[in-house]
Amino acid sequence: MKPDDANDLRAALASQIVTAGQVNQSVQDLLDALKADWGRKLWCPYSSGALVKDAQIATRPVVVRMLAVYNANAGSVWYAQAHNAGLNPAVGQIAVLPPMPVLQNTLAAFDLPKEGVVFSNGLYVCGSSTDIGKTLITTTDLFIYALYRFT
């Protein structure tokens, strides 16, 4: 093999290695994009797992498909509130959805469309002793379940 042939061969092999690396990176980029897109289409369940007063379900934009709240308190009616908030909203904050009264020892659920409802800042759910403005309950009486997906 002549030196020029060897140099040409090295250059051709180097070119193929760079091209293969670019293809591998392109394939990886495509897989990452598909994974991110798939993640936005999956519905994720959230369960408080215990009796709580409130729950910060998401700190970034989500679409909520279902929200159910059980009130284990035998003596009080609480109002379930769903706030468009990535952080715990202030007292008096108005919820996005109309407040839902949850009777004693009862499960209640918001009737949401199958496409869901967008919460552009995140999702915070709480029990309130008042209907419209947030007045956080003082006892851990609620079991919260939600079905959501990221936007």
Contacts in CASP RR format, 6 or more apart in sequence:
PFRMAT RR
TARGET T0000
AUTHOR 0000-0000-0000
METHOD contacts of the structure
MODEL  1
MKPDDANDLRAALASQIVTAGQVNQSVQDLLDALKADWGRKLWCPYSSGA
LVKDAQIATRPVVVRMLAVYNANAGSVWYAQAHNAGLNPAVGQIAVLPPM
PVLQNTLAAFDLPKEGVVFSNGLYVCGSSTDIGKTLITTTDLFIYALYRF
T
1 9 0 8 1.000
39 149 0 8 1.000
39 150 0 8 1.000
40 149 0 8 1.000
40 150 0 8 1.000
40 151 0 8 1.000
41 149 0 8 1.000
42 149 0 8 1.000
43 65 0 8 1.000
43 147 0 8 1.000
43 148 0 8 1.000
43 149 0 8 1.000
44 147 0 8 1.000
44 148 0 8 1.000
44 149 0 8 1.000
44 150 0 8 1.000
45 145 0 8 1.000
45 146 0 8 1.000
45 147 0 8 1.000
46 55 0 8 1.000
46 57 0 8 1.000
46 144 0 8 1.000
46 145 0 8 1.000
46 146 0 8 1.000
46 147 0 8 1.000
46 148 0 8 1.000
47 143 0 8 1.000
47 144 0 8 1.000
47 145 0 8 1.000
48 55 0 8 1.000
48 142 0 8 1.000
48 143 0 8 1.000
48 144 0 8 1.000
48 145 0 8 1.000
49 143 0 8 1.000
50 140 0 8 1.000
50 143 0 8 1.000
51 72 0 8 1.000
51 140 0 8 1.000
51 141 0 8 1.000
51 142 0 8 1.000
51 143 0 8 1.000
52 140 0 8 1.000
52 142 0 8 1.000
52 143 0 8 1.000
52 144 0 8 1.000
53 126 0 8 1.000
53 127 0 8 1.000
53 136 0 8 1.000
53 137 0 8 1.000
53 138 0 8 1.000
53 139 0 8 1.000
53 140 0 8 1.000
53 141 0 8 1.000
53 142 0 8 1.000
54 88 0 8 1.000
54 124 0 8 1.000
54 125 0 8 1.000
54 126 0 8 1.000
54 127 0 8 1.000
54 136 0 8 1.000
54 142 0 8 1.000
55 124 0 8 1.000
55 125 0 8 1.000
55 126 0 8 1.000
55 144 0 8 1.000
56 86 0 8 1.000
56 87 0 8 1.000
56 88 0 8 1.000
56 123 0 8 1.000
56 124 0 8 1.000
57 122 0 8 1.000
57 123 0 8 1.000
57 124 0 8 1.000
57 125 0 8 1.000
57 144 0 8 1.000
57 146 0 8 1.000
57 148 0 8 1.000
58 86 0 8 1.000
58 119 0 8 1.000
58 122 0 8 1.000
58 123 0 8 1.000
58 148 0 8 1.000
58 150 0 8 1.000
59 86 0 8 1.000
59 87 0 8 1.000
59 122 0 8 1.000
60 86 0 8 1.000
60 122 0 8 1.000
60 150 0 8 1.000
61 118 0 8 1.000
61 119 0 8 1.000
61 120 0 8 1.000
61 121 0 8 1.000
61 122 0 8 1.000
61 150 0 8 1.000
61 151 0 8 1.000
62 118 0 8 1.000
62 119 0 8 1.000
62 122 0 8 1.000
62 123 0 8 1.000
62 148 0 8 1.000
62 149 0 8 1.000
62 150 0 8 1.000
62 151 0 8 1.000
63 115 0 8 1.000
63 116 0 8 1.000
63 117 0 8 1.000
63 118 0 8 1.000
63 119 0 8 1.000
63 148 0 8 1.000
63 149 0 8 1.000
63 150 0 8 1.000
63 151 0 8 1.000
64 82 0 8 1.000
64 112 0 8 1.000
64 116 0 8 1.000
64 117 0 8 1.000
64 119 0 8 1.000
64 123 0 8 1.000
64 146 0 8 1.000
64 147 0 8 1.000
64 148 0 8 1.000
65 112 0 8 1.000
65 114 0 8 1.000
65 116 0 8 1.000
65 147 0 8 1.000
65 148 0 8 1.000
65 149 0 8 1.000
66 109 0 8 1.000
66 110 0 8 1.000
66 112 0 8 1.000
66 145 0 8 1.000
66 146 0 8 1.000
66 147 0 8 1.000
67 80 0 8 1.000
67 82 0 8 1.000
67 97 0 8 1.000
67 109 0 8 1.000
67 110 0 8 1.000
67 112 0 8 1.000
67 125 0 8 1.000
67 144 0 8 1.000
67 145 0 8 1.000
67 146 0 8 1.000
67 147 0 8 1.000
68 107 0 8 1.000
68 108 0 8 1.000
68 109 0 8 1.000
68 110 0 8 1.000
68 144 0 8 1.000
68 145 0 8 1.000
68 146 0 8 1.000
69 80 0 8 1.000
69 100 0 8 1.000
69 102 0 8 1.000
69 107 0 8 1.000
69 108 0 8 1.000
69 109 0 8 1.000
69 125 0 8 1.000
69 127 0 8 1.000
69 142 0 8 1.000
69 143 0 8 1.000
69 144 0 8 1.000
69 145 0 8 1.000
70 102 0 8 1.000
70 106 0 8 1.000
70 107 0 8 1.000
70 108 0 8 1.000
70 142 0 8 1.000
70 143 0 8 1.000
70 144 0 8 1.000
71 77 0 8 1.000
71 78 0 8 1.000
71 102 0 8 1.000
71 103 0 8 1.000
71 104 0 8 1.000
71 105 0 8 1.000
71 106 0 8 1.000
71 108 0 8 1.000
71 141 0 8 1.000
71 142 0 8 1.000
72 105 0 8 1.000
72 141 0 8 1.000
72 142 0 8 1.000
72 143 0 8 1.000
73 104 0 8 1.000
73 105 0 8 1.000
73 139 0 8 1.000
73 141 0 8 1.000
74 104 0 8 1.000
74 105 0 8 1.000
75 104 0 8 1.000
76 104 0 8 1.000
76 129 0 8 1.000
76 137 0 8 1.000
76 141 0 8 1.000
77 101 0 8 1.000
77 102 0 8 1.000
77 103 0 8 1.000
77 104 0 8 1.000
78 101 0 8 1.000
78 102 0 8 1.000
78 127 0 8 1.000
78 128 0 8 1.000
78 129 0 8 1.000
78 137 0 8 1.000
78 141 0 8 1.000
78 142 0 8 1.000
79 99 0 8 1.000
79 100 0 8 1.000
79 101 0 8 1.000
79 102 0 8 1.000
79 127 0 8 1.000
79 128 0 8 1.000
79 129 0 8 1.000
79 130 0 8 1.000
79 131 0 8 1.000
80 99 0 8 1.000
80 100 0 8 1.000
80 101 0 8 1.000
80 102 0 8 1.000
80 108 0 8 1.000
80 110 0 8 1.000
80 125 0 8 1.000
80 126 0 8 1.000
80 127 0 8 1.000
80 128 0 8 1.000
80 142 0 8 1.000
80 144 0 8 1.000
81 95 0 8 1.000
81 97 0 8 1.000
81 99 0 8 1.000
81 100 0 8 1.000
81 125 0 8 1.000
81 126 0 8 1.000
81 127 0 8 1.000
81 128 0 8 1.000
81 133 0 8 1.000
81 134 0 8 1.000
82 95 0 8 1.000
82 96 0 8 1.000
82 97 0 8 1.000
82 110 0 8 1.000
82 119 0 8 1.000
82 123 0 8 1.000
82 124 0 8 1.000
82 125 0 8 1.000
83 89 0 8 1.000
83 93 0 8 1.000
83 95 0 8 1.000
83 96 0 8 1.000
83 123 0 8 1.000
83 124 0 8 1.000
83 125 0 8 1.000
83 126 0 8 1.000
83 134 0 8 1.000
84 96 0 8 1.000
84 119 0 8 1.000
84 120 0 8 1.000
84 121 0 8 1.000
84 122 0 8 1.000
84 123 0 8 1.000
85 93 0 8 1.000
85 121 0 8 1.000
85 122 0 8 1.000
85 123 0 8 1.000
85 124 0 8 1.000
86 121 0 8 1.000
86 122 0 8 1.000
86 123 0 8 1.000
86 124 0 8 1.000
87 124 0 8 1.000
88 124 0 8 1.000
89 124 0 8 1.000
89 134 0 8 1.000
90 134 0 8 1.000
91 134 0 8 1.000
91 135 0 8 1.000
91 136 0 8 1.000
92 133 0 8 1.000
92 134 0 8 1.000
92 135 0 8 1.000
93 133 0 8 1.000
93 134 0 8 1.000
94 132 0 8 1.000
94 133 0 8 1.000
94 134 0 8 1.000
95 132 0 8 1.000
95 133 0 8 1.000
95 134 0 8 1.000
96 117 0 8 1.000
96 119 0 8 1.000
97 110 0 8 1.000
97 117 0 8 1.000
99 128 0 8 1.000
99 131 0 8 1.000
99 132 0 8 1.000
99 133 0 8 1.000
100 108 0 8 1.000
100 110 0 8 1.000
101 108 0 8 1.000
101 131 0 8 1.000
102 108 0 8 1.000
102 127 0 8 1.000
102 142 0 8 1.000
118 151 0 8 1.000
120 151 0 8 1.000
123 146 0 8 1.000
123 148 0 8 1.000
125 144 0 8 1.000
125 146 0 8 1.000
126 134 0 8 1.000
126 136 0 8 1.000
126 137 0 8 1.000
127 136 0 8 1.000
127 137 0 8 1.000
127 142 0 8 1.000
128 134 0 8 1.000
128 135 0 8 1.000
128 136 0 8 1.000
128 137 0 8 1.000
129 135 0 8 1.000
129 136 0 8 1.000
129 137 0 8 1.000
END
